Amino acid sequence: MNQDTLLSVEDKVISNALKIRFYPISVASAFGTRLMDAAGVSYLDLSAGWAVAGIGYGNPRIAHQLKQQYESLSFTSQLTIPEKNMVGLAQKLIEIMPGSFEKKVWFGHSGSDANDCVFKLLPLARNRSRMVSFMGSYHGQTMGSLSLSGHPAQAKFIGSGNVLKVPYPNPYRPPFGETTALTSQVIQYIENEVFRTVCPPEDTAGLIVEGIQSDGGLVVPPDDFLPELQKLCQRYQISLIFDEVKVGMGRTGKWFSFDHFDLTPDAVVLGKSLGAGLPISAVVARKELLDTGSGVHMFTASGNPICSMAAWENIAILEEERLIENAAENGAYFLQMLGELQQKYEWIGDVRGRGLAIGVELVENRSTKAPAAEKTAAVCYRCFELGLIVFYVGIHSNVIEITPPLTISKQEIDLAVSILDQAFKDLESNSIDMEKVKQYAGW
Ligand SMILES: Cc1ncc(COP(=O)(O)O)c(C=O)c1O
């Protein structure tokens, strides 16, 4: 099937509920940091499949282990007959997560079912019915995880009523107006307004947060925010949960985004890149939060030996090939290069990130900060035409998200920045075909 045929058949047979599209592409193969389409055109991938291909595509070590695993034990339902890969993986995750308290692990298939786990089990474990989450957050699309989410992608659904959503401290667009005290404004709002009115802290089981809000627009909160949030939770014995599905597993230059601060969450949610492309998610948490009853959040193929093997080998690769260090070093280089690009184009309002979780926010004008959604879509589209895969995120659809495989090299970063530069030049000279761009709604 050639690409045009594939895309038109796909259009007919695949549910729109499963789509966000930015341009007409399909993929035939992928290796390392590159995708290849059916016509043999190669693209440098700055998305890593929405941050799933953390160690890149087609890693031969994983391929080898998977083949052997499938031949020796293709499946067991770990709910009833466990085996060593899942158990070993759980031990490893417990070791990586900070905190000297007793921990346990729950396994699922997606970030969504893992956040569902938190949403179901925490209120039960704590005997407190409410949860707090943040506006702009993306925790998934099952009914439980969408209830926790504060992103427009889930806004068509009401979700469960026991979640109170509070503003996230976005330094570029401060929720309460320009201030030099963003952290204390948000913390005081939660403590003095929310807790005193609609969400009594003694009835609040947990607060879930992304250390960097990714689908919300790659928003990096002020450095004092997460530590102050932990103190707030401790004052009221509210469990603190970090959703590390997108920015965890080394992407920010440390295992987890909260590791940049002296923090010990009560639960950590993992997914996406955990399985190196295979579907596996996990919640690593205080033992008592996950031991709320037998068989209350089970999926038949949870922690299956194939996906567990992939995750185990993935962690070994991250450690042995020093990919987390690479994310820190090359992420800093990427940010520096994008900072230079920002000097050239007024539309680049903000460049921010940590490690290889980077956002480039486009505005119509730097003083009004009016979001430039159409221009963002056009730049992404033009990058695709020039051989670079980038998507946009954000509650205003105006942030180019850069989450490449952690294996990306400085040469590849130079190439990516030169393509972005060209795309901005083409935008400036009105040479991007906006009719083509408009056919793709993105989100
Ligand atoms: C932070 C975060 N949590 C959870 C999810 C949901 O993960 P999944 O799509 O695997 O269900 C996502 C997906 O983008 C995410 O970014």
The ligand as an SDF file (V2000), in Angstrom:
LIG
                    3D

 16 16  0  0  0  0  0  0  0  0999 V2000
    1.3390   13.3960   31.8160 C   0  0  0  0  0  0  0  0  0  0  0  0
    0.4910   12.3770   31.1470 C   0  0  0  0  0  0  0  0  0  0  0  0
   -0.2050   11.5120   31.8970 N   0  0  0  0  0  0  0  0  0  0  0  0
   -0.9840   10.5640   31.3530 C   0  0  0  0  0  0  0  0  0  0  0  0
   -1.1050   10.4660   29.9860 C   0  0  0  0  0  0  0  0  0  0  0  0
   -1.9880    9.4150   29.3900 C   0  0  0  0  0  0  0  0  0  0  0  0
   -1.2090    8.3950   28.8850 O   0  0  0  0  0  0  0  0  0  0  0  0
   -1.8010    7.3490   27.8050 P   0  0  0  0  0  0  0  0  0  0  0  0
   -2.0610    8.1210   26.5640 O   0  0  0  0  0  0  0  0  0  0  0  0
   -0.7300    6.3250   27.6870 O   0  0  0  0  0  0  0  0  0  0  0  0
   -3.0350    6.7840   28.4050 O   0  0  0  0  0  0  0  0  0  0  0  0
   -0.3980   11.3320   29.1580 C   0  0  0  0  0  0  0  0  0  0  0  0
   -0.5170   11.2570   27.6960 C   0  0  0  0  0  0  0  0  0  0  0  0
   -0.1470   12.1260   26.9610 O   0  0  0  0  0  0  0  0  0  0  0  0
    0.4240   12.3230   29.7600 C   0  0  0  0  0  0  0  0  0  0  0  0
    1.1220   13.1900   29.0180 O   0  0  0  0  0  0  0  0  0  0  0  0
  1  2  1  0
  2  3  1  0
  2 15  2  0
  3  4  2  0
  4  5  1  0
  5  6  1  0
  5 12  2  0
  6  7  1  0
  7  8  1  0
  8  9  2  0
  8 10  1  0
  8 11  1  0
 12 13  1  0
 12 15  1  0
 13 14  2  0
 15 16  1  0
M  END
$$$$
